[in-house]
Amino acid sequence: MKLIFAIVNSDDSSAVSAALTKEGYFVTKLASTGGFLMSGNTTFLTCTEEEKVDRAIEIIGDHSRKRKQFVSSSAGFGMNTYTALPVEVTVGGATIIVTDVERFEKL
């Protein structure tokens, strides 16, 4: 048995959840915030048999798209003067962690 942690952009949350559920995976959704951009994410937890892990990852990848976004970046110009300059970054996609499950019970 494996536990999949999948962190996706909140914009993709509904599509990922619907696709996993349609394929028979049971998912738990947790609201989370990324440490770099401080933007909304959703962390999915799902337990599944080892042979179904690759399919779950494929589903998550198919429904988690990357996109470009501008964020403010502070830049110093001497004399203790700072201004926010927009910087383009890639957001979205998915971060996936798979671990072994020692024990799983559904009561």
DOGU-122520 format. One record per residue: residue number from 1; residue in one letter; x, z, y of N, C-alpha, C in turn. Coordinates in steps of 0.02 Angstrom, whole numbers, plus 50000, padded with zeros to 5 digits. Example, Ala and Ser with C-alpha at 12.3 -4.5 7.8 and 13.67 -1.06 7.14 Angstrom:
BEGIN
seq|type|n_east|n_up|n_north|ca_east|ca_up|ca_north|c_east|c_up|c_north
1|a|50660|50390|49716|50615|50390|49775|50660|50390|49835 .
2|s|50642|50354|49888|50684|50357|49947|50645|50394|50002 .
END
This chain:
BEGIN
seq|type|n_east|n_up|n_north|ca_east|ca_up|ca_north|c_east|c_up|c_north
1|m|50043|50000|49942|50000|50000|50000|50045|50000|50062 .
2|k|50025|49962|50113|50064|49956|50175|50019|49973|50234 .
3|l|50050|50000|50286|50016|50013|50349|50045|49966|50401 .
4|i|50001|49927|50432|50021|49880|50484|50002|49908|50552 .
5|f|50051|49913|50596|50039|49928|50667|50047|49862|50704 .
6|a|49997|49841|50740|50002|49778|50778|49983|49792|50850 .
7|i|50030|49782|50895|50018|49794|50966|50007|49726|50999 .
8|v|49947|49717|51028|49929|49653|51059|49903|49666|51129 .
9|n|49905|49614|51170|49878|49619|51238|49803|49630|51233 .
10|s|49777|49672|51277|49705|49688|51276|49661|49626|51283 .
11|d|49687|49574|51316|49649|49512|51323|49636|49479|51256 .
12|d|49678|49492|51207|49671|49462|51140|49638|49508|51090 .
13|s|49622|49568|51110|49598|49620|51065|49536|49600|51026 .
14|s|49486|49575|51060|49423|49557|51026|49433|49502|50975 .
15|a|49472|49452|50992|49484|49396|50946|49522|49419|50884 .
16|v|49572|49461|50893|49611|49487|50836|49567|49529|50791 .
17|s|49529|49574|50822|49484|49619|50784|49433|49579|50744 .
18|a|49401|49531|50775|49351|49490|50741|49381|49451|50683 .
19|a|49440|49422|50694|49471|49382|50641|49493|49424|50582 .
20|l|49522|49482|50595|49543|49527|50541|49482|49551|50501 .
21|t|49430|49571|50537|49370|49596|50504|49337|49542|50462 .
22|k|49335|49481|50489|49305|49425|50452|49341|49412|50386 .
23|e|49407|49424|50385|49447|49413|50325|49446|49474|50278 .
24|g|49408|49526|50296|49400|49583|50252|49447|49642|50264 .
25|y|49485|49639|50318|49530|49695|50334|49491|49748|50373 .
26|f|49504|49811|50359|49475|49866|50397|49526|49885|50451 .
27|v|49504|49886|50514|49551|49899|50568|49528|49958|50611 .
28|t|49576|49994|50637|49564|50045|50687|49599|50023|50750 .
29|k|49563|50025|50806|49591|50004|50870|49606|50065|50913 .
30|l|49665|50065|50943|49685|50118|50990|49706|50085|51055 .
31|a|49682|50112|51111|49704|50088|51176|49775|50113|51187 .
32|s|49819|50070|51211|49888|50089|51224|49913|50054|51287 .
33|t|49969|50078|51313|49998|50050|51373|50071|50035|51361 .
34|g|50092|49975|51379|50163|49957|51372|50206|49993|51423 .
35|g|50266|50009|51404|50311|50047|51448|50344|50005|51501 .
36|f|50350|49939|51492|50384|49897|51541|50336|49874|51596 .
37|l|50283|49841|51578|50236|49815|51628|50180|49865|51644 .
38|m|50174|49918|51604|50122|49968|51613|50052|49936|51612 .
39|s|50044|49885|51571|49979|49851|51566|49945|49870|51501 .
40|g|49880|49854|51497|49840|49873|51440|49856|49834|51377 .
41|n|49863|49870|51323|49871|49841|51257|49821|49873|51210 .
42|t|49815|49844|51152|49777|49874|51098|49823|49878|51038 .
43|t|49826|49937|51007|49864|49946|50946|49816|49949|50888 .
44|f|49824|49903|50841|49783|49900|50781|49819|49935|50724 .
45|l|49782|49973|50685|49808|50003|50624|49767|49976|50567 .
46|t|49800|49953|50515|49763|49931|50455|49806|49944|50393 .
47|c|49775|49971|50342|49807|49980|50277|49785|49924|50231 .
48|t|49832|49897|50194|49815|49843|50148|49865|49840|50091 .
49|e|49848|49804|50040|49894|49793|49985|49953|49750|50009 .
50|e|50009|49760|49977|50070|49725|49998|50062|49649|49998 .
51|e|50025|49623|49950|50017|49550|49946|49973|49521|50001 .
52|k|49938|49564|50039|49895|49540|50093|49926|49548|50162 .
53|v|49987|49576|50165|50020|49589|50229|50035|49524|50266 .
54|d|50064|49475|50232|50082|49412|50265|50021|49377|50295 .
55|r|49965|49378|50260|49904|49347|50286|49879|49384|50348 .
56|a|49883|49450|50348|49862|49489|50407|49906|49472|50466 .
57|i|49971|49467|50456|50017|49450|50510|50002|49380|50536 .
58|e|49987|49334|50492|49969|49266|50512|49907|49266|50556 .
59|i|49856|49303|50536|49794|49308|50575|49808|49337|50644 .
60|i|49846|49390|50647|49863|49421|50711|49900|49372|50756 .
61|g|49948|49337|50727|49986|49287|50765|49944|49230|50791 .
62|d|49896|49209|50751|49852|49154|50771|49807|49172|50829 .
63|h|49794|49236|50840|49747|49258|50891|49779|49298|50947 .
64|s|49846|49299|50949|49882|49335|51001|49926|49285|51038 .
65|r|49902|49261|51094|49939|49208|51128|49985|49237|51182 .
66|k|50042|49203|51191|50087|49221|51245|50065|49186|51308 .
67|r|50077|49217|51365|50060|49188|51429|50110|49210|51481 .
68|k|50115|49173|51535|50160|49191|51590|50121|49231|51642 .
69|q|50156|49278|51673|50124|49322|51723|50177|49340|51774 .
70|f|50156|49346|51837|50202|49368|51889|50193|49443|51899 .
71|v|50250|49478|51903|50250|49550|51916|50297|49564|51974 .
72|s|50285|49618|52009|50328|49637|52065|50393|49666|52040 .
73|s|50446|49648|52073|50512|49674|52057|50544|49697|52122 .
74|s|50564|49759|52126|50596|49784|52187|50668|49761|52190 .
75|a|50687|49735|52248|50755|49712|52259|50780|49743|52324 .
76|g|50840|49769|52323|50868|49800|52383|50904|49748|52426 .
77|f|50899|49756|52492|50932|49711|52538|50978|49750|52585 .
78|g|51007|49805|52561|51052|49844|52602|51014|49886|52653 .
79|m|51047|49932|52683|51018|49974|52735|50956|50010|52708 .
80|n|50954|50024|52643|50898|50058|52611|50831|50023|52620 .
81|t|50832|49957|52627|50772|49918|52634|50756|49884|52567 .
82|y|50695|49893|52544|50675|49863|52481|50612|49821|52491 .
83|t|50606|49770|52452|50546|49728|52454|50528|49709|52382 .
84|a|50467|49695|52371|50444|49676|52304|50445|49600|52298 .
85|l|50484|49575|52252|50488|49504|52239|50452|49489|52174 .
86|p|50409|49438|52173|50375|49421|52110|50423|49390|52060 .
87|v|50418|49411|51999|50459|49385|51944|50412|49363|51889 .
88|e|50425|49303|51862|50383|49278|51808|50409|49306|51741 .
89|v|50363|49335|51702|50380|49362|51636|50331|49335|51585 .
90|t|50351|49335|51522|50307|49316|51468|50275|49379|51440 .
91|v|50209|49378|51435|50172|49435|51407|50129|49409|51349 .
92|g|50102|49455|51312|50059|49435|51257|50097|49429|51192 .
93|g|50069|49391|51147|50098|49388|51080|50081|49453|51043 .
94|a|50121|49471|50996|50108|49532|50958|50174|49563|50937 .
95|t|50175|49629|50935|50230|49667|50906|50202|49699|50843 .
96|i|50233|49686|50787|50206|49709|50723|50257|49752|50686 .
97|i|50234|49808|50661|50275|49853|50621|50238|49865|50555 .
98|v|50273|49859|50500|50243|49870|50434|50282|49926|50400 .
99|t|50246|49977|50376|50278|50033|50341|50244|50046|50274 .
100|d|50279|50081|50231|50250|50102|50167|50201|50159|50179 .
101|v|50149|50161|50137|50100|50216|50139|50111|50257|50075 .
102|e|50126|50320|50084|50136|50364|50026|50070|50382|49994 .
103|r|50020|50392|50035|49954|50412|50009|49900|50385|50055 .
104|f|49847|50359|50025|49790|50333|50063|49726|50357|50030 .
105|e|49684|50389|50069|49619|50411|50044|49566|50393|50095 .
106|k|49510|50372|50071|49452|50359|50114|49397|50404|50090 .
107|l|49382|50456|50129|49333|50506|50107|49265|50494|50136 .
END
